[in-house]
Amino acid sequence: MRVLITGVDGYLGWPLAHALARRGHLVAGIDALLRREWVAEMGSQSATPILDIDSRLTVFREVHGEDLRFVPGNVCNYDLVEEAIRDFMPDCVVHLGQMPSAPYSMIDAHHAVFTHQNNIVGTLNLLFALRDLAPNAHLVKLGTMGEYGTPNIDIPEGFFDIEYRGRRDRLPFPRQPNSMYHLTKVHDSANIHFACRVWGLTCTDVMQGVVFGTRIDALNGDDRLLTRFDVDQAFGTVINRFCAQAVIGMALSPYGRGHQRRGFLSLRDSIQCLALIIENPPDGAGEYRILNQFHETFDVYDLALVVQGTARDMGIDVEIKTVENPRIEAERHYYNPDHQKLFDLGYRPTRTVREEIRETLEDLGRFAERIRLCRGAILPSIRWRERKPRPSPVGGF
Ligand SMILES: NC(=O)c1ccc[n+]([C@@H]2O[C@H](COP(=O)([O-])OP(=O)(O)OC[C@H]3O[C@@H](n4cnc5c(N)ncnc54)[C@H](O)[C@@H]3O)[C@@H](O)[C@H]2O)c1
C-alpha cells in the first residue's frame, strides 16, 4: 500500500513510518518541522536525542532499503498538498500534521488563532486534494478523545441512537471539548463528515486517548531511530511528564484534585492500532468511520501513584504534590467511553499501562541529564482564564 503521512517528523509519525515500512508499505511524508520550533518556544527540547530530518531520512534508507519520500513543507499550502498527492498517488493518507497541544492553544489569542488556522486549513486542503485527485484513497485522521469532553453518560464510538419527541435518528454524539486545540478537532470532524456525505470520500476519524512511552518494536533498540519525547507543560503528555519528573527526582504534579479520568494507550499500541486501521479501511465509499482508540482509562492521581510505585521499585523516591489546576475542567466526573471497534479489527494490547511505565522509566534513565535541562519547562504556567503577556512568535492574525 502507498501511505502518505503528514506530520511524519512527529512523536507518532516517525515510528509509524518505520512500522509501515517494516510491514512492506511504501511510505511518503510531509512535515514543516514545526513541532521542533514549538517545543523550543516552550523552553524545552526532546528528552530523547533525535536526529535532524536529513539524518533521519538517511538512516531510514539504510534500515529499510527504501527511501521515505519526504516533502518538506506546510499542509496549509494547498499547492504543496495537491502536488504531493498527485506525485505519490496514495492509497491512504494518515493526517497527523497538526498542532497537538491544548495548553499551547490557550496561551493567548495569537496561539489560539494559529492553532485553528494550522489545524483546520490543513485538513480542508487534504479533503479538497483527495476529492479532486485521489477520491478512492482512505483518509485516516487523528482526532482525540478530548473531542467528547466528559459528559455524564456513556460515550459511544462517534454516533449514538437518539429518540426525541417520538422520533428516532442516529446522530453524531455531542462534542464538548475543553480547549481551543480540542475545538479544532471537533471542527475537523464536522468537515470530514461533510466530505464523506457530500463527496463520497472514505475516512476514519480516530478519537485517540493520551499516548505515552518511548518504544515500538520497529525501532529495534537503535538510538538513531528514537522518536521524540517531550516533557514540557505544553507538549509533554501526562504520563510522559510524570515519568520525566520521576527520573530527575522532581515531585509528580497532578493538576487540582487529580481525579480527571482519561483513556491512555502506549506508543507501541497506538502504532499497532494505526497500522490495523490503515490495512482495514471501511468497506464502502462515503463511509465516515469513527473509532475510539485507547487501552485503559485511569484517574490522573492513580497514574501518579503507579509512576511513584514503579520508580520506588527501581530505587527512586519521588513525592506527589498536586498543583493548582491551570485548566478549567471537571476534577471528578463520570467517564465511560466505548472502545470495541479496534478490538474487532484485531487490536491486542501489548502491555498494561503499568508495564509500559516501567519500560519508559528505564529508557528515560539514560536521558536524565537532558531532562534536567528542561526542568523549568515542566510545571504549568499557561492558564485557561488569564492572559499571560508575551510576544507572539507565531506572527499576527
Ligand atoms: N500524542 C498523543 O497523545 C495524541 C493523542 C491524541 C491525538 N493526537 C493527535 O495525533 C497527531 C500526531 O500527534 P503527535 O503526538 O505525533 O504530535 P507531533 O506534534 O509530535 O506531530 C505532528 C507533526 O506535524 C507537523 N505539523 C504540524 N502542523 C503542520 C503543518 N501545518 N504542515 C506540516 N506539518 C505540520 C509537526 O511539525 C510535527 O512533526 C496530532 O494530530 C495529535 O493531535 C495525539
The ligand as an SDF file (V2000), in Angstrom:
LIG
                    3D

 44 48  0  0  0  0  0  0  0  0999 V2000
    0.3410   12.0880   21.1660 N   0  0  0  0  0  0  0  0  0  0  0  0
   -0.8650   11.9860   21.7160 C   0  0  0  0  0  0  0  0  0  0  0  0
   -1.0360   11.6710   22.8990 O   0  0  0  0  0  0  0  0  0  0  0  0
   -2.0960   12.2450   20.8810 C   0  0  0  0  0  0  0  0  0  0  0  0
   -3.3550   11.9440   21.4340 C   0  0  0  0  0  0  0  0  0  0  0  0
   -4.4910   12.1920   20.6700 C   0  0  0  0  0  0  0  0  0  0  0  0
   -4.3680   12.7150   19.3970 C   0  0  0  0  0  0  0  0  0  0  0  0
   -3.1400   13.0040   18.8940 N   0  0  0  0  0  0  0  0  0  0  0  0
   -3.0480   13.5760   17.5530 C   0  0  0  0  0  0  0  0  0  0  0  0
   -2.1820   12.8020   16.7560 O   0  0  0  0  0  0  0  0  0  0  0  0
   -1.4810   13.6340   15.8480 C   0  0  0  0  0  0  0  0  0  0  0  0
    0.0050   13.3940   15.9820 C   0  0  0  0  0  0  0  0  0  0  0  0
    0.3850   13.6650   17.3160 O   0  0  0  0  0  0  0  0  0  0  0  0
    1.8900   13.7030   17.7750 P   0  0  0  0  0  0  0  0  0  0  0  0
    1.8980   13.4650   19.2280 O   0  0  0  0  0  0  0  0  0  0  0  0
    2.7140   12.8450   16.8860 O   0  0  0  0  0  0  0  0  0  0  0  0
    2.2230   15.2600   17.5160 O   0  0  0  0  0  0  0  0  0  0  0  0
    3.5660   15.9090   16.9590 P   0  0  0  0  0  0  0  0  0  0  0  0
    3.4680   17.3690   17.1940 O   0  0  0  0  0  0  0  0  0  0  0  0
    4.7610   15.2120   17.5290 O   0  0  0  0  0  0  0  0  0  0  0  0
    3.4930   15.6070   15.4000 O   0  0  0  0  0  0  0  0  0  0  0  0
    2.8460   16.4470   14.4940 C   0  0  0  0  0  0  0  0  0  0  0  0
    3.7930   16.7440   13.3670 C   0  0  0  0  0  0  0  0  0  0  0  0
    3.1020   17.5140   12.3890 O   0  0  0  0  0  0  0  0  0  0  0  0
    3.9110   18.5860   11.9670 C   0  0  0  0  0  0  0  0  0  0  0  0
    2.9950   19.6560   11.5560 N   0  0  0  0  0  0  0  0  0  0  0  0
    2.1400   20.3550   12.3290 C   0  0  0  0  0  0  0  0  0  0  0  0
    1.4590   21.2480   11.5990 N   0  0  0  0  0  0  0  0  0  0  0  0
    1.9040   21.0880   10.3330 C   0  0  0  0  0  0  0  0  0  0  0  0
    1.5720   21.7230    9.1130 C   0  0  0  0  0  0  0  0  0  0  0  0
    0.6910   22.7220    9.0420 N   0  0  0  0  0  0  0  0  0  0  0  0
    2.2060   21.3110    7.9800 N   0  0  0  0  0  0  0  0  0  0  0  0
    3.1210   20.3250    8.0210 C   0  0  0  0  0  0  0  0  0  0  0  0
    3.4860   19.6970    9.1560 N   0  0  0  0  0  0  0  0  0  0  0  0
    2.8760   20.0830   10.2970 C   0  0  0  0  0  0  0  0  0  0  0  0
    4.7750   18.9420   13.1630 C   0  0  0  0  0  0  0  0  0  0  0  0
    5.9740   19.5550   12.7670 O   0  0  0  0  0  0  0  0  0  0  0  0
    5.0090   17.5770   13.8230 C   0  0  0  0  0  0  0  0  0  0  0  0
    6.1920   16.9730   13.3650 O   0  0  0  0  0  0  0  0  0  0  0  0
   -1.9040   15.0640   16.1560 C   0  0  0  0  0  0  0  0  0  0  0  0
   -2.9130   15.4710   15.2690 O   0  0  0  0  0  0  0  0  0  0  0  0
   -2.4610   14.9640   17.5410 C   0  0  0  0  0  0  0  0  0  0  0  0
   -3.4370   15.9550   17.7880 O   0  0  0  0  0  0  0  0  0  0  0  0
   -2.0010   12.7760   19.6040 C   0  0  0  0  0  0  0  0  0  0  0  0
  1  2  1  0
  2  3  2  0
  2  4  1  0
  4  5  1  0
  4 44  2  0
  5  6  2  0
  6  7  1  0
  7  8  2  0
  8  9  1  0
  8 44  1  0
  9 10  1  0
  9 42  1  0
 10 11  1  0
 11 12  1  0
 11 40  1  0
 12 13  1  0
 13 14  1  0
 14 15  2  0
 14 16  1  0
 14 17  1  0
 17 18  1  0
 18 19  2  0
 18 20  1  0
 18 21  1  0
 21 22  1  0
 22 23  1  0
 23 24  1  0
 23 38  1  0
 24 25  1  0
 25 26  1  0
 25 36  1  0
 26 27  1  0
 26 35  1  0
 27 28  2  0
 28 29  1  0
 29 30  1  0
 29 35  2  0
 30 31  1  0
 30 32  2  0
 32 33  1  0
 33 34  2  0
 34 35  1  0
 36 37  1  0
 36 38  1  0
 38 39  1  0
 40 41  1  0
 40 42  1  0
 42 43  1  0
M  CHG  2   8   1  16  -1
M  END
$$$$
